[in-house]
Amino acid sequence: MSKNVVIIGGGVAAVSAVKSIREVDKEINIHIFQNEKYYPYYRIKLTKGLFDNLEEEKILLQKKEWYDLNNVKLYFNKEVLSIDTINNKINLNDGICFGYDKLLIVTGASNFKPPIDGINKENIFTIRELEDVKAIKDSVIDKKIILNIGGGIQGLEGAWAFSQQDKEVIVVEALERLMPRQLDKRASEILQNLIEKFNIKVLLNSKVEKIIGEGKAESIILNNGTRIKCDMIVYSVGIRANTKILENTEVNVARGIIVNNKMQTNVENIYAAGDVAELSGQIGGLWNVASEEGKVAGYNIAGKEASYSILTPVTMMNAFNTSLFSVGNIEESFDKTIVEDEKDGKVYKRLFFKDDKIIGAILVGDTKASMILKKAIENKTIISDMNSLKSFNDILAELKK
C-alpha cells in the first residue's frame, strides 16, 4: 500500500519539498493541508506590491494544474489543531483525523502583535496573508494618515506603498537607526534621507505606548509622551514561529521546531522547514532559506539523503526610487573595508573583508554588482594581492577575471 506524506502549511517550503519528493518518488501520496483558501503564493509580493494587482492567479508559486500533474492533494481552509505523534495522525478543525507515514511541518510564522494598550482596536493591521492585504485595501481608501510601527523591510515597503497612494505616512522605529542588521550607519542614514524626501516621517528611538480611540485607532502616544494623530496603523515588528500544534507532543520546540541539518526533528518521521524551523539556534526568516530547507526536507522524506548548508543572508529592497542590497556579514570590526560614497547621497557601496575574502557587502542606489558579490561570498573567493586593490571597481574587476 502506498504511503502518505502529509505536509502542514502551504508556502514556498511546501512547494519546494513536493518538487524534491517527486524528483525521487513518483508514487508516494502527498497531502497538503493549509488554513488559507488560496493556492500557495508568493508572500514576499504582499508588501513589495501592496497596491499592485495581487489577484490569486498573478502571484501563485505554481499554476493550479501543477498540483494535479504532480499527484498532490491540496486541502483548503483546513486548520490542523493538534498532532498525535504516537498514532501518526493529525487532528483537523472539522473533527477529521488523517494518518501519515511521514510528516512535514511548514506552518511558517505569524507577525508578532506588540503588547500595546489598544492594539486590538479597529483600523489596525499587519501584513502576512493575502486576506490581510485585501482588508487593508478596503479600509485605506478614505484614510489620510497611516502610521507604520516598525522600520524593517516589510514596514518600509509598506510605508512606500502607502506614500505612493498619496497618504501621509509616519514610521515609528524603536531602534536608533533603520535596519541595523542589514546596513551600516552610513547606509542607514542614506536610506532615511531618501525616505524623508517623500515626506515620510521617520521617528527613531520611539515606541508606541498606547493607542487612543473610541473603538478604532485615532491617535497614538509615544514613550516620550508625544501624541500623534492617525487614521490607520500597520505593524511589522518581527515574527513568531507557529508551533502551537506541537503542544503536548514529544517534538522538541524552542523558538521554533528544533531540527538537524536534514530538517528532521527528534521524532524520526517528522520534519520541519521554513520560518517554523529552528536550526543551530537560528530561525531563517528568509524566502531563500525556506525554499532550500523545504528542498532538503523533501529529499530526506523521499529517501534521498541531503543536508542543509547555512545560506548567506540576503536582503533586497526596491522602494523610494532606489534599490538596496545587503549580503553576508556586515560587522564593522573586520580586517578591511572598501567604501564608495558619492557626494549626492544616491550611491553607496561598502565591502567587508576577512582573510582576503569578501564576507559582506552593502549596495545602495547601484546594485548591478549584487549577484557577483553574492557568488564571491558564497564561494569564499580569495582576492589575490588585496593590498594593491584600492577601490570597489578594482575588486569587481578582480572578481570578473
Rosetta blueprint (number, residue, H / E / L):
1 M L
2 S L
3 K L
4 N E
5 V E
6 V E
7 I E
8 I E
9 G L
10 G L
11 G L
12 V H
13 A H
14 A H
15 V H
16 S H
17 A H
18 V H
19 K H
20 S H
21 I H
22 R H
23 E H
24 V H
25 D L
26 K L
27 E L
28 I L
29 N E
30 I E
31 H E
32 I E
33 F E
34 Q L
35 N L
36 E L
37 K L
38 Y L
39 Y L
40 P L
41 Y E
42 Y L
43 R L
44 I L
45 K H
46 L H
47 T H
48 K H
49 G L
50 L L
51 F L
52 D L
53 N L
54 L L
55 E L
56 E H
57 E H
58 K H
59 I L
60 L E
61 L L
62 Q L
63 K L
64 K H
65 E H
66 W H
67 Y H
68 D H
69 L H
70 N L
71 N L
72 V E
73 K E
74 L E
75 Y E
76 F L
77 N L
78 K L
79 E L
80 V E
81 L E
82 S E
83 I E
84 D E
85 T L
86 I L
87 N L
88 N L
89 K E
90 I E
91 N E
92 L E
93 N L
94 D L
95 G L
96 I L
97 C E
98 F E
99 G E
100 Y L
101 D L
102 K E
103 L E
104 L E
105 I E
106 V L
107 T L
108 G L
109 A E
110 S E
111 N E
112 F L
113 K L
114 P L
115 P L
116 I L
117 D E
118 G L
119 I L
120 N L
121 K L
122 E E
123 N L
124 I E
125 F E
126 T L
127 I L
128 R L
129 E L
130 L H
131 E H
132 D H
133 V H
134 K H
135 A H
136 I H
137 K H
138 D H
139 S H
140 V H
141 I L
142 D L
143 K L
144 K L
145 I E
146 I E
147 L E
148 N E
149 I E
150 G L
151 G L
152 G L
153 I H
154 Q H
155 G H
156 L H
157 E H
158 G H
159 A H
160 W H
161 A H
162 F H
163 S H
164 Q L
165 Q L
166 D L
167 K L
168 E E
169 V E
170 I E
171 V E
172 V E
173 E L
174 A L
175 L L
176 E L
177 R L
178 L L
179 M L
180 P L
181 R L
182 Q L
183 L L
184 D L
185 K H
186 R H
187 A H
188 S H
189 E H
190 I H
191 L H
192 Q H
193 N H
194 L H
195 I H
196 E H
197 K L
198 F L
199 N L
200 I L
201 K E
202 V E
203 L E
204 L L
205 N L
206 S L
207 K L
208 V E
209 E E
210 K E
211 I E
212 I E
213 G L
214 E L
215 G L
216 K E
217 A L
218 E L
219 S E
220 I E
221 I E
222 L E
223 N L
224 N L
225 G L
226 T L
227 R E
228 I E
229 K E
230 C L
231 D L
232 M E
233 I E
234 V E
235 Y E
236 S L
237 V L
238 G L
239 I E
240 R E
241 A E
242 N L
243 T L
244 K H
245 I H
246 L H
247 E L
248 N L
249 T L
250 E L
251 V L
252 N L
253 V E
254 A L
255 R L
256 G L
257 I E
258 I E
259 V E
260 N L
261 N L
262 K L
263 M L
264 Q E
265 T L
266 N L
267 V L
268 E L
269 N L
270 I E
271 Y E
272 A E
273 A L
274 G H
275 D H
276 V H
277 A E
278 E E
279 L E
280 S L
281 G L
282 Q E
283 I L
284 G L
285 G L
286 L L
287 W H
288 N H
289 V H
290 A H
291 S H
292 E H
293 E H
294 G H
295 K H
296 V H
297 A H
298 G H
299 Y H
300 N H
301 I H
302 A H
303 G L
304 K L
305 E L
306 A L
307 S L
308 Y L
309 S L
310 I L
311 L L
312 T L
313 P L
314 V E
315 T E
316 M E
317 M E
318 N E
319 A E
320 F L
321 N L
322 T E
323 S E
324 L E
325 F E
326 S E
327 V E
328 G E
329 N L
330 I L
331 E L
332 E L
333 S L
334 F L
335 D L
336 K E
337 T E
338 I E
339 V E
340 E E
341 D E
342 E L
343 K L
344 D L
345 G L
346 K L
347 V L
348 Y E
349 K E
350 R E
351 L E
352 F E
353 F E
354 K E
355 D L
356 D L
357 K E
358 I E
359 I E
360 G E
361 A E
362 I E
363 L E
364 V E
365 G L
366 D L
367 T L
368 K L
369 A L
370 S H
371 M H
372 I H
373 L H
374 K H
375 K H
376 A H
377 I H
378 E H
379 N L
380 K L
381 T L
382 I E
383 I L
384 S L
385 D L
386 M H
387 N H
388 S H
389 L L
390 K L
391 S L
392 F H
393 N H
394 D H
395 I H
396 L H
397 A H
398 E H
399 L H
400 K H
401 K L
